[in-house]
Amino acid sequence: MDNDGCTPSVKRIKSFLGMVFYYQHFIPNCSSVSKPLFSLTAGQKRRGKLSKDRKFQGTYRKLAPSDWTTECQVAFDKLKAALLECVMLAHPDFNEPFILSVDASLDGLGAVLLQVPKGELRARPIAFASKTLSTSQRRYPAHRLEFMALKWSVCEKFSHWLKGHKFTIWTDNNPLTYLLTKPKLDAYELRWVSKLAAYTFDLKHLPGKANVVADTLSRDPFVEPIGRRLLSEPYSSLMREANGVGEDSVHDVFRVSSQVQPNQPMKCLSKSADYNMEEIRALCQSHCSWTDGAESRALHLVHHVQKISGCQETLPVFSAQELKESQQEDLTISKVLSFLIKRRHP
């Protein structure tokens, strides 16, 4: 707060958040809890007028006492309590398998890296990670958010620990279901699949409560649903409860191959059915066929046109003037050209 004790100060809020996020690996759901405080710092100017020593001085957004809402006070109290009661983190043991819990919500992404120490039943956390979503990412469907959370946690946050080691991923929303049932992945998802192909992991799907409505209303964002159970319940009991996605098949799903047939038909898969390793590998190959087979499809099209045209050896070539005249004669394109020339919207 400012000197009057009731007006929030952007500079002091940023200083507090900077101190908190220095310890974010010890605080579960750090980004989610601090979201109301970050909203107070949005919209400020990064640069101001030149000072006497020829350096830019930052100018901050002016806040009113009404900007400090109940949500801001609750977030501030939670972060202070988290600093006083930080979770005791365990040191990673590279001789033991890692466990990664991932989750996603409209508030952001979250992940917890854990291990089960020798002689103990429950998992202990090694590090927490969380990330807020951009405006465009908040429009993603639930399955795509879960898939993005898996890629973000494995390839970005904990890559230095997980690469070269086999680990297990726990989730309550199976991202493989999204991968197996979507007939064609877009450019983002193809890049995510290719990045995950460098890691060796198993996937454990722990379903949510049967009462979906009550679970949704009572659920905290981020890693609470799975992460809390991993920390509080014996790991062996969770293994019995989890729905197995075949351990031998998970790694093959992300082992993408470019040597595929471009015209291979797509399979229709059911979420409730079981698939072997060969079927999953074939499906991933068909996902990549459209992108990787672009050159072969172009050559096939040229060959096909040559067959139809007979004496015509190459595709027809138009000059810039011929294209311009054709556009002006077209009933639809000619209406758009006038707006483009005048630089106006329809």
C-alpha positions as a Markdown table, in Angstrom:
| # | Residue | x | y | z |
|---|---|---|---|---|
| 1 | Met | 0.0 | 0.0 | 0.0 |
| 2 | Asp | 0.9 | 3.6 | -0.4 |
| 3 | Asn | 1.6 | 5.9 | 2.6 |
| 4 | Asp | -2.1 | 6.4 | 3.2 |
| 5 | Gly | -2.5 | 2.7 | 3.9 |
| 6 | Cys | -5.5 | 2.2 | 1.7 |
| 7 | Thr | -4.3 | 2.8 | -1.9 |
| 8 | Pro | -2.5 | -0.1 | -3.5 |
| 9 | Ser | 0.9 | 0.7 | -4.9 |
| 10 | Val | 1.9 | -1.0 | -8.2 |
| 11 | Lys | 5.6 | -0.7 | -7.4 |
| 12 | Arg | 5.3 | -2.4 | -4.1 |
| 13 | Ile | 3.0 | -5.1 | -5.5 |
| 14 | Lys | 5.6 | -5.9 | -8.1 |
| 15 | Ser | 8.3 | -6.0 | -5.5 |
| 16 | Phe | 6.2 | -8.4 | -3.4 |
| 17 | Leu | 5.4 | -10.6 | -6.4 |
| 18 | Gly | 9.1 | -10.7 | -7.3 |
| 19 | Met | 10.0 | -12.0 | -3.9 |
| 20 | Val | 7.2 | -14.6 | -4.0 |
| 21 | Phe | 8.2 | -15.9 | -7.4 |
| 22 | Tyr | 11.8 | -16.3 | -6.3 |
| 23 | Tyr | 10.3 | -19.2 | -4.1 |
| 24 | Gln | 7.7 | -20.4 | -6.6 |
| 25 | His | 9.2 | -23.9 | -6.8 |
| 26 | Phe | 8.1 | -24.3 | -3.1 |
| 27 | Ile | 4.6 | -22.9 | -3.6 |
| 28 | Pro | 1.9 | -25.0 | -5.2 |
| 29 | Asn | -0.4 | -23.1 | -7.6 |
| 30 | Cys | 1.7 | -19.9 | -7.3 |
| 31 | Ser | 0.6 | -18.4 | -10.6 |
| 32 | Ser | -3.1 | -19.2 | -10.0 |
| 33 | Val | -3.1 | -17.7 | -6.5 |
| 34 | Ser | -1.3 | -14.5 | -7.5 |
| 35 | Lys | -3.5 | -13.8 | -10.6 |
| 36 | Pro | -5.6 | -11.1 | -8.9 |
| 37 | Leu | -2.4 | -9.2 | -7.9 |
| 38 | Phe | -0.9 | -9.5 | -11.4 |
| 39 | Ser | -4.1 | -7.9 | -12.8 |
| 40 | Leu | -3.3 | -4.7 | -10.8 |
| 41 | Thr | 0.1 | -4.4 | -12.5 |
| 42 | Ala | -1.3 | -4.7 | -16.0 |
| 43 | Gly | -1.5 | -1.7 | -18.3 |
| 44 | Gln | 1.5 | 0.2 | -16.9 |
| 45 | Lys | 4.0 | 2.0 | -19.1 |
| 46 | Arg | 7.5 | 0.5 | -19.1 |
| 47 | Arg | 9.3 | 3.8 | -20.0 |
| 48 | Gly | 8.8 | 7.3 | -18.8 |
| 49 | Lys | 10.7 | 10.6 | -19.2 |
| 50 | Leu | 14.4 | 11.0 | -19.2 |
| 51 | Ser | 15.9 | 11.7 | -15.7 |
| 52 | Lys | 18.9 | 13.9 | -15.0 |
| 53 | Asp | 21.3 | 10.9 | -15.4 |
| 54 | Arg | 19.9 | 10.3 | -18.8 |
| 55 | Lys | 18.1 | 7.1 | -17.8 |
| 56 | Phe | 14.5 | 6.2 | -18.3 |
| 57 | Gln | 12.3 | 6.3 | -15.3 |
| 58 | Gly | 9.3 | 3.8 | -15.2 |
| 59 | Thr | 5.9 | 5.3 | -14.7 |
| 60 | Tyr | 3.3 | 3.1 | -13.0 |
| 61 | Arg | -0.4 | 2.8 | -13.3 |
| 62 | Lys | -2.4 | 4.9 | -10.8 |
| 63 | Leu | -4.6 | 2.8 | -8.6 |
| 64 | Ala | -7.6 | 3.7 | -6.5 |
| 65 | Pro | -8.5 | 2.2 | -3.1 |
| 66 | Ser | -11.5 | 0.4 | -4.9 |
| 67 | Asp | -9.0 | -1.5 | -7.0 |
| 68 | Trp | -7.9 | -3.6 | -4.0 |
| 69 | Thr | -10.8 | -6.1 | -4.0 |
| 70 | Thr | -11.5 | -9.0 | -1.7 |
| 71 | Glu | -9.9 | -11.4 | -4.2 |
| 72 | Cys | -6.6 | -9.4 | -4.0 |
| 73 | Gln | -6.6 | -9.5 | -0.2 |
| 74 | Val | -7.3 | -13.3 | -0.2 |
| 75 | Ala | -4.5 | -13.8 | -2.7 |
| 76 | Phe | -2.1 | -11.6 | -0.6 |
| 77 | Asp | -2.9 | -13.6 | 2.5 |
| 78 | Lys | -2.5 | -16.9 | 0.8 |
| 79 | Leu | 0.9 | -16.0 | -0.6 |
| 80 | Lys | 2.1 | -14.7 | 2.8 |
| 81 | Ala | 1.0 | -18.0 | 4.4 |
| 82 | Ala | 2.7 | -20.0 | 1.7 |
| 83 | Leu | 6.0 | -18.2 | 2.4 |
| 84 | Leu | 5.7 | -19.1 | 6.1 |
| 85 | Glu | 4.6 | -22.7 | 5.5 |
| 86 | Cys | 6.7 | -23.7 | 2.4 |
| 87 | Val | 6.5 | -27.3 | 1.3 |
| 88 | Met | 9.6 | -29.4 | 2.2 |
| 89 | Leu | 11.1 | -30.4 | -1.2 |
| 90 | Ala | 13.0 | -33.6 | -1.7 |
| 91 | His | 16.3 | -33.9 | -3.5 |
| 92 | Pro | 16.1 | -35.7 | -6.9 |
| 93 | Asp | 17.5 | -39.2 | -6.9 |
| 94 | Phe | 18.4 | -40.1 | -10.5 |
| 95 | Asn | 18.5 | -43.8 | -9.6 |
| 96 | Glu | 14.8 | -43.8 | -8.9 |
| 97 | Pro | 12.0 | -43.1 | -11.4 |
| 98 | Phe | 10.4 | -39.7 | -11.6 |
| 99 | Ile | 6.7 | -39.0 | -11.3 |
| 100 | Leu | 5.1 | -36.0 | -13.0 |
| 101 | Ser | 1.6 | -34.7 | -12.3 |
| 102 | Val | 0.1 | -32.3 | -14.8 |
| 103 | Asp | -3.1 | -30.5 | -15.0 |
| 104 | Ala | -4.7 | -27.5 | -16.8 |
| 105 | Ser | -7.6 | -25.1 | -16.4 |
| 106 | Leu | -8.7 | -21.8 | -17.8 |
| 107 | Asp | -6.6 | -20.1 | -15.1 |
| 108 | Gly | -3.3 | -21.7 | -16.3 |
| 109 | Leu | -1.1 | -24.8 | -16.3 |
| 110 | Gly | 0.4 | -26.6 | -13.4 |
| 111 | Ala | 2.8 | -29.4 | -12.7 |
| 112 | Val | 4.5 | -31.2 | -9.8 |
| 113 | Leu | 7.6 | -33.3 | -10.1 |
| 114 | Leu | 7.7 | -36.1 | -7.5 |
| 115 | Gln | 9.5 | -39.2 | -6.4 |
| 116 | Val | 8.8 | -42.1 | -4.0 |
| 117 | Pro | 11.8 | -42.4 | -1.6 |
| 118 | Lys | 13.0 | -45.8 | -0.7 |
| 119 | Gly | 11.2 | -47.3 | 2.2 |
| 120 | Glu | 8.3 | -44.8 | 2.0 |
| 121 | Leu | 4.8 | -45.2 | 0.6 |
| 122 | Arg | 3.9 | -41.7 | -0.4 |
| 123 | Ala | 5.5 | -39.5 | -3.0 |
| 124 | Arg | 7.4 | -36.4 | -2.1 |
| 125 | Pro | 7.6 | -33.2 | -4.3 |
| 126 | Ile | 10.8 | -32.2 | -5.9 |
| 127 | Ala | 9.5 | -29.0 | -7.6 |
| 128 | Phe | 6.3 | -27.1 | -8.5 |
| 129 | Ala | 5.7 | -25.2 | -11.7 |
| 130 | Ser | 2.8 | -23.1 | -12.9 |
| 131 | Lys | 2.1 | -20.9 | -15.9 |
| 132 | Thr | -0.7 | -18.4 | -16.7 |
| 133 | Leu | -2.4 | -18.5 | -20.1 |
| 134 | Ser | -2.5 | -15.9 | -22.8 |
| 135 | Thr | -5.7 | -14.6 | -24.2 |
| 136 | Ser | -5.6 | -16.9 | -27.2 |
| 137 | Gln | -4.6 | -19.9 | -25.1 |
| 138 | Arg | -7.7 | -19.5 | -22.9 |
| 139 | Arg | -9.8 | -20.3 | -26.0 |
| 140 | Tyr | -8.3 | -23.7 | -26.4 |
| 141 | Pro | -10.6 | -26.7 | -25.7 |
| 142 | Ala | -9.9 | -28.8 | -22.6 |
| 143 | His | -8.1 | -31.6 | -24.3 |
| 144 | Arg | -5.8 | -29.3 | -26.1 |
| 145 | Leu | -5.0 | -27.5 | -22.8 |
| 146 | Glu | -4.1 | -30.8 | -21.2 |
| 147 | Phe | -1.9 | -31.7 | -24.2 |
| 148 | Met | -0.2 | -28.3 | -23.9 |
| 149 | Ala | 0.4 | -28.8 | -20.2 |
| 150 | Leu | 2.0 | -32.1 | -20.9 |
| 151 | Lys | 4.4 | -30.6 | -23.5 |
| 152 | Trp | 5.1 | -27.5 | -21.4 |
| 153 | Ser | 6.0 | -29.4 | -18.2 |
| 154 | Val | 8.1 | -32.1 | -19.9 |
| 155 | Cys | 9.9 | -30.1 | -22.6 |
| 156 | Glu | 10.3 | -26.8 | -20.8 |
| 157 | Lys | 10.1 | -26.8 | -17.0 |
| 158 | Phe | 11.6 | -30.2 | -16.1 |
| 159 | Ser | 13.5 | -31.2 | -19.2 |
| 160 | His | 16.9 | -31.0 | -17.5 |
| 161 | Trp | 15.7 | -33.7 | -15.0 |
| 162 | Leu | 13.6 | -35.9 | -17.3 |
| 163 | Lys | 15.6 | -36.2 | -20.5 |
| 164 | Gly | 17.4 | -39.5 | -20.6 |
| 165 | His | 15.3 | -41.0 | -17.8 |
| 166 | Lys | 12.1 | -43.0 | -17.9 |
| 167 | Phe | 9.3 | -41.4 | -15.9 |
| 168 | Thr | 5.5 | -41.6 | -15.3 |
| 169 | Ile | 3.0 | -38.9 | -16.1 |
| 170 | Trp | -0.2 | -38.8 | -14.1 |
| 171 | Thr | -3.2 | -36.9 | -15.4 |
| 172 | Asp | -7.0 | -36.8 | -14.9 |
| 173 | Asn | -7.6 | -35.9 | -18.5 |
| 174 | Asn | -5.9 | -38.3 | -20.9 |
| 175 | Pro | -4.1 | -36.3 | -23.6 |
| 176 | Leu | -3.7 | -39.5 | -25.6 |
| 177 | Thr | -7.4 | -39.6 | -26.0 |
| 178 | Tyr | -7.2 | -36.2 | -27.8 |
| 179 | Leu | -4.3 | -37.4 | -29.9 |
| 180 | Leu | -6.0 | -40.7 | -30.9 |
| 181 | Thr | -9.4 | -39.3 | -31.8 |
| 182 | Lys | -8.5 | -36.1 | -33.7 |
| 183 | Pro | -8.2 | -37.0 | -37.4 |
| 184 | Lys | -5.7 | -34.3 | -38.2 |
| 185 | Leu | -3.3 | -32.4 | -35.9 |
| 186 | Asp | -2.6 | -28.8 | -36.6 |
| 187 | Ala | 0.9 | -27.2 | -36.8 |
| 188 | Tyr | 1.1 | -26.5 | -33.1 |
| 189 | Glu | 0.2 | -30.0 | -32.1 |
| 190 | Leu | 2.6 | -31.6 | -34.6 |
| 191 | Arg | 5.4 | -29.6 | -33.1 |
| 192 | Trp | 4.4 | -30.7 | -29.6 |
| 193 | Val | 4.4 | -34.4 | -30.7 |
| 194 | Ser | 7.8 | -34.1 | -32.3 |
| 195 | Lys | 9.3 | -32.5 | -29.1 |
| 196 | Leu | 7.7 | -35.2 | -26.8 |
| 197 | Ala | 9.2 | -37.9 | -29.1 |
| 198 | Ala | 12.6 | -37.4 | -27.4 |
| 199 | Tyr | 11.4 | -38.5 | -24.0 |
| 200 | Thr | 10.6 | -42.0 | -22.6 |
| 201 | Phe | 7.6 | -42.0 | -20.3 |
| 202 | Asp | 4.5 | -44.0 | -19.3 |
| 203 | Leu | 1.1 | -42.4 | -18.9 |
| 204 | Lys | -1.3 | -43.1 | -16.0 |
| 205 | His | -4.8 | -41.8 | -16.3 |
| 206 | Leu | -6.6 | -41.4 | -12.9 |
| 207 | Pro | -10.2 | -40.6 | -13.6 |
| 208 | Gly | -12.0 | -37.9 | -11.6 |
| 209 | Lys | -15.0 | -38.3 | -9.3 |
| 210 | Ala | -18.2 | -39.9 | -10.6 |
| 211 | Asn | -20.1 | -36.7 | -9.7 |
| 212 | Val | -18.7 | -34.5 | -12.4 |
| 213 | Val | -20.8 | -31.4 | -11.5 |
| 214 | Ala | -19.8 | -31.5 | -7.9 |
| 215 | Asp | -16.2 | -32.2 | -8.8 |
| 216 | Thr | -16.1 | -29.2 | -11.1 |
| 217 | Leu | -17.7 | -26.9 | -8.5 |
| 218 | Ser | -15.3 | -27.9 | -5.7 |
| 219 | Arg | -12.2 | -28.3 | -7.7 |
| 220 | Asp | -9.2 | -25.9 | -7.2 |
| 221 | Pro | -7.3 | -25.0 | -10.4 |
| 222 | Phe | -3.9 | -26.5 | -11.4 |
| 223 | Val | -2.3 | -29.5 | -9.9 |
| 224 | Glu | -4.5 | -30.0 | -6.8 |
| 225 | Pro | -6.7 | -32.9 | -8.0 |
| 226 | Ile | -3.9 | -35.3 | -8.9 |
| 227 | Gly | -1.0 | -33.7 | -7.1 |
| 228 | Arg | -2.7 | -33.7 | -3.7 |
| 229 | Arg | -3.6 | -37.4 | -4.0 |
| 230 | Leu | -0.1 | -38.3 | -5.0 |
| 231 | Leu | 1.2 | -36.5 | -1.9 |
| 232 | Ser | -1.4 | -37.8 | 0.5 |
| 233 | Glu | -2.2 | -41.4 | -0.6 |
| 234 | Pro | 0.0 | -44.4 | -0.9 |
| 235 | Tyr | 1.5 | -44.7 | -4.4 |
| 236 | Ser | 0.7 | -48.4 | -4.7 |
| 237 | Ser | -3.1 | -47.8 | -4.2 |
| 238 | Leu | -3.1 | -45.1 | -6.9 |
| 239 | Met | -1.4 | -47.5 | -9.3 |
| 240 | Arg | -4.2 | -50.0 | -8.7 |
| 241 | Glu | -6.8 | -47.4 | -9.3 |
| 242 | Ala | -5.3 | -45.8 | -12.4 |
| 243 | Asn | -6.5 | -46.7 | -15.9 |
| 244 | Gly | -3.5 | -48.0 | -17.7 |
| 245 | Val | -2.6 | -46.7 | -21.1 |
| 246 | Gly | -0.3 | -49.5 | -22.3 |
| 247 | Glu | 3.2 | -48.8 | -21.0 |
| 248 | Asp | 4.8 | -50.2 | -24.2 |
| 249 | Ser | 2.6 | -48.1 | -26.5 |
| 250 | Val | 2.9 | -44.6 | -25.0 |
| 251 | His | 6.4 | -44.0 | -26.2 |
| 252 | Asp | 5.5 | -45.3 | -29.7 |
| 253 | Val | 2.6 | -42.8 | -30.0 |
| 254 | Phe | 5.1 | -39.9 | -29.9 |
| 255 | Arg | 7.7 | -41.6 | -32.1 |
| 256 | Val | 6.6 | -39.9 | -35.2 |
| 257 | Ser | 7.8 | -41.3 | -38.5 |
| 258 | Ser | 7.9 | -39.5 | -41.9 |
| 259 | Gln | 8.0 | -42.6 | -44.0 |
| 260 | Val | 4.3 | -43.0 | -44.6 |
| 261 | Gln | 1.9 | -43.3 | -47.5 |
| 262 | Pro | 0.3 | -39.9 | -48.4 |
| 263 | Asn | -3.1 | -41.4 | -49.2 |
| 264 | Gln | -3.4 | -43.7 | -46.2 |
| 265 | Pro | -7.0 | -43.7 | -45.0 |
| 266 | Met | -7.7 | -42.5 | -41.5 |
| 267 | Lys | -9.0 | -45.0 | -38.9 |
| 268 | Cys | -12.0 | -44.3 | -36.7 |
| 269 | Leu | -11.1 | -45.1 | -33.1 |
| 270 | Ser | -13.3 | -45.5 | -30.0 |
| 271 | Lys | -12.3 | -44.0 | -26.7 |
| 272 | Ser | -13.5 | -47.2 | -24.8 |
| 273 | Ala | -11.6 | -49.7 | -27.0 |
| 274 | Asp | -8.1 | -51.0 | -26.4 |
| 275 | Tyr | -5.4 | -50.6 | -29.1 |
| 276 | Asn | -2.1 | -52.3 | -29.5 |
| 277 | Met | 1.2 | -50.8 | -30.2 |
| 278 | Glu | 1.0 | -51.3 | -34.0 |
| 279 | Glu | -2.4 | -49.6 | -34.3 |
| 280 | Ile | -1.2 | -46.5 | -32.3 |
| 281 | Arg | 2.0 | -46.3 | -34.4 |
| 282 | Ala | -0.1 | -46.5 | -37.6 |
| 283 | Leu | -2.4 | -43.7 | -36.4 |
| 284 | Cys | 0.5 | -41.3 | -35.6 |
| 285 | Gln | 2.0 | -42.0 | -39.0 |
| 286 | Ser | -1.3 | -41.0 | -40.6 |
| 287 | His | -1.3 | -37.8 | -38.6 |
| 288 | Cys | 2.1 | -36.8 | -40.1 |
| 289 | Ser | 1.3 | -37.9 | -43.6 |
| 290 | Trp | -0.4 | -34.7 | -44.7 |
| 291 | Thr | 2.5 | -32.4 | -43.7 |
| 292 | Asp | 5.4 | -34.7 | -44.6 |
| 293 | Gly | 3.9 | -35.9 | -47.9 |
| 294 | Ala | 3.4 | -32.4 | -49.4 |
| 295 | Glu | 6.1 | -32.8 | -52.0 |
| 296 | Ser | 5.0 | -36.2 | -53.1 |
| 297 | Arg | 1.4 | -35.0 | -53.4 |
| 298 | Ala | 2.5 | -32.1 | -55.6 |
| 299 | Leu | 4.5 | -34.4 | -57.9 |
| 300 | His | 1.5 | -36.7 | -58.1 |
| 301 | Leu | -0.8 | -33.8 | -59.0 |
| 302 | Val | 1.5 | -32.7 | -61.8 |
| 303 | His | 1.6 | -36.2 | -63.2 |
| 304 | His | -2.1 | -36.5 | -62.9 |
| 305 | Val | -2.7 | -33.2 | -64.8 |
| 306 | Gln | -0.3 | -34.3 | -67.6 |
| 307 | Lys | -2.3 | -37.5 | -68.0 |
| 308 | Ile | -5.6 | -35.6 | -68.3 |
| 309 | Ser | -4.4 | -32.8 | -70.6 |
| 310 | Gly | -2.7 | -35.2 | -73.0 |
| 311 | Cys | -0.6 | -33.0 | -75.2 |
| 312 | Gln | -0.1 | -30.4 | -72.5 |
| 313 | Glu | 3.3 | -31.1 | -70.9 |
| 314 | Thr | 3.2 | -28.7 | -68.0 |
| 315 | Leu | 0.8 | -26.8 | -65.9 |
| 316 | Pro | -0.6 | -23.6 | -67.5 |
| 317 | Val | 1.4 | -20.4 | -66.6 |
| 318 | Phe | -0.3 | -17.0 | -66.3 |
| 319 | Ser | 1.3 | -13.6 | -66.4 |
| 320 | Ala | 0.7 | -10.9 | -63.8 |
| 321 | Gln | -1.5 | -9.0 | -66.3 |
| 322 | Glu | -3.6 | -12.1 | -67.1 |
| 323 | Leu | -4.1 | -12.8 | -63.5 |
| 324 | Lys | -5.2 | -9.2 | -62.9 |
| 325 | Glu | -7.7 | -9.3 | -65.7 |
| 326 | Ser | -9.1 | -12.6 | -64.5 |
| 327 | Gln | -9.6 | -11.1 | -61.0 |
| 328 | Gln | -11.4 | -8.1 | -62.4 |
| 329 | Glu | -13.7 | -10.3 | -64.4 |
| 330 | Asp | -14.5 | -12.6 | -61.5 |
| 331 | Leu | -17.9 | -11.7 | -59.9 |
| 332 | Thr | -16.7 | -12.3 | -56.4 |
| 333 | Ile | -13.1 | -11.1 | -56.4 |
| 334 | Ser | -14.0 | -7.9 | -58.3 |
| 335 | Lys | -16.2 | -6.7 | -55.4 |
| 336 | Val | -13.3 | -7.2 | -53.0 |
| 337 | Leu | -10.7 | -5.4 | -55.1 |
| 338 | Ser | -12.3 | -2.0 | -54.8 |
| 339 | Phe | -12.1 | -2.2 | -51.0 |
| 340 | Leu | -8.4 | -3.3 | -51.2 |
| 341 | Ile | -7.5 | -0.4 | -53.5 |
| 342 | Lys | -9.2 | 2.1 | -51.2 |
| 343 | Arg | -7.8 | 0.4 | -48.1 |
| 344 | Arg | -11.2 | 0.2 | -46.5 |
| 345 | His | -13.2 | -2.5 | -44.8 |
| 346 | Pro | -16.4 | -3.8 | -46.4 |
